[in-house]
Amino acid sequence: MVLNWGVSVLRDVMGEKRGLEVRSTRRSPRIRLQVPVFVRGTDAFGSEFIELTKTLNISAIGACIASQHVLRLDQTVHLTIPTPSAATSGLVPSETPPIVAKVLRQDLVGETRLFGLEFLRPLE
């Protein structure tokens, strides 16, 4: 099957089977990968924010992130990945183009808020 082949390739790339989460209900396999991201949006109280956080897992169609802010279901946020660049002054890091995502779910784990996001355009 094509899906099994794709999972096998991802496992080879990741170098370990534990780094991959696969569920039959998922449209795209998730990889446990922590990537620093800036999250920009408006919280549930109407205040605009920008926060440096990280992904906990990611797939071609979405990600799970931790955030200190309270977000609403179905709202959109913009994610950018900070990238090093010799052209910047060092005070403000350069970033990737924004990835627009919709909040699908939220969980509270201890003091940490986790948000399941769906990208409006899948990653290529």
C-alpha positions in Angstrom: 0.0 0.0 0.0 1.2 3.5 -0.7 0.5 4.7 2.9 2.7 2.0 4.3 5.5 2.9 1.9 5.2 6.5 2.9 5.3 5.6 6.7 8.4 3.4 6.0 10.2 6.3 4.3 9.3 8.7 7.1 10.6 6.2 9.7 13.9 5.9 7.7 14.2 9.7 7.6 13.5 10.1 11.2 15.8 7.3 12.2 13.5 5.9 14.9 10.0 4.5 14.9 9.0 6.4 18.1 9.2 9.7 16.3 6.2 8.9 14.2 2.5 8.8 15.2 0.2 7.0 12.8 -3.5 6.5 13.4 -5.9 5.1 10.8 -8.2 8.2 11.2 -5.4 10.6 10.3 -5.3 12.1 6.8 -1.6 12.6 7.1 1.0 11.0 9.4 2.3 13.2 12.2 5.9 13.4 13.2 6.9 14.3 16.7 9.1 17.2 15.9 9.8 20.4 18.0 10.2 23.4 15.7 10.3 26.9 17.1 7.5 29.0 15.7 6.2 32.5 16.2 2.4 32.4 16.6 0.5 35.6 15.7 -3.2 36.2 16.3 -5.9 37.6 18.5 -6.7 35.8 21.7 -10.1 35.0 23.0 -10.2 38.3 24.8 -9.6 40.3 21.6 -6.0 41.2 22.3 -3.4 40.8 19.5 -0.4 38.8 20.4 2.8 37.4 19.1 4.4 34.5 20.9 7.5 32.4 20.4 6.6 28.7 21.1 7.2 25.3 19.5 5.4 22.6 17.7 5.0 19.3 19.6 4.2 17.4 16.4 3.6 18.3 12.8 2.2 16.9 9.6 1.6 18.2 6.0 -1.8 19.4 7.1 -1.4 20.6 10.7 0.5 20.8 13.9 0.1 20.7 17.7 1.5 23.7 19.5 1.8 24.9 23.1 0.6 28.5 23.8 0.2 30.7 26.8 -2.8 32.4 25.2 -6.4 31.4 25.2 -7.6 30.8 21.6 -11.0 30.2 20.2 -12.0 27.2 18.2 -12.2 27.9 14.4 -10.1 31.1 14.7 -7.0 31.5 12.5 -3.5 32.1 13.6 -0.3 32.8 11.6 2.8 30.7 12.1 6.3 31.7 11.0 9.5 29.8 11.6 12.5 32.0 12.7 15.5 31.5 10.4 19.0 32.7 10.9 20.2 35.3 8.5 23.4 37.3 8.2 21.4 40.2 6.7 19.5 40.9 9.9 20.7 43.1 12.7 20.4 40.3 15.2 17.6 42.1 17.1 14.8 40.9 14.9 15.2 37.4 13.4 14.1 36.8 9.9 11.2 34.4 9.4 9.6 32.1 6.8 6.5 33.2 5.0 3.4 32.8 7.3 1.5 29.6 7.5 -2.2 30.3 8.1 -3.8 27.7 10.4 -7.2 27.2 12.0 -7.6 26.1 15.6 -9.4 22.7 15.6 -9.0 21.6 19.2 -7.6 22.6 22.6 -6.4 20.7 25.6 -5.1 21.7 29.0 -2.3 19.6 30.3 -1.4 20.9 33.7 -0.6 24.6 33.2 0.1 24.1 29.5 -2.5 24.9 26.7 -2.1 22.6 23.7 -3.8 23.5 20.4 -4.4 21.3 17.4 -4.1 23.4 14.2 -5.1 22.7 10.6 -3.1 24.4 7.9 -5.4 26.2 5.4 -2.9 25.1 2.7 -1.0 21.8 3.2 2.8 22.0 3.4 4.6 20.8 0.4 
